Amino acid sequence: MQLFARALKACQERLRIPVVQQLHKYTDNALIVESQKGMENTTVAEVLMTKEDGKVGSWLWCKTDDTVYDAVKHMARNNIGSLVVLKPGDEQMIAGIVTERDYLQKVIVKDRSSKYTRVGEIMTEQNKLVTVTSDTNIYQAMRLMSENQIRHVPVIDGRIVGMISIVDVVRAVVDQQSNEVNKLNEFIKGDYY
């Protein structure tokens, strides 16, 4: 917001329009209120809080020895695209992640039976797993997802805290930008106090 105000001040001599003059009056009087919290300060934890399924539960994971068929049914029933995979008998030891993409590329395309294939055979293993923590900046999470071409990232703070998808991240960015646009419109109309 301050950058916007500085840019307008710099262009005022060339533009000479009433709106710019009005903005100049308000910026000189420090009536511009910065956005409450920019995206650079938004964390994964805040995005998790906005999700409907904010609780961590068994809907979020499966075991390495589960069948792919059961894992895919589990995803479909909970309307999710991935599951964290845990080692059998230890609900704190993450073995990897299984996604819709794993199912398509490693079962369907290879004509394997999902009822006889184990999740451990097709999952992305823990050493290749991309994760974030709840205090990760949302832009960092977006960059990680984009660079690694993944749509789901487990949130791990010593244990599974949740899962974010690229949809969650994009929704947070769009909401923030919509709020910024609304504030700018209010300011330009003179309704921003």
Buried (B, 14 or more C-beta within 10 A) or exposed (E): BEEBBEEBBEEBEEEEEEEBEEBBEBBEEEEBEEBEEEBEEBBBBBBBEEBEBEEBEEBBBBBBEBBBBBBBEBBEEBEBBBBBBBBEEEEEEBBBBBBBBBBEEBBEEEEBEBEEBBBBBBBBEBEEBBBBBBEBBBBEBBEBBEEEEBBBBBBBBEEBBBBBBBEBBEBBBEBBEEEBEEBBEEBEEEEBE
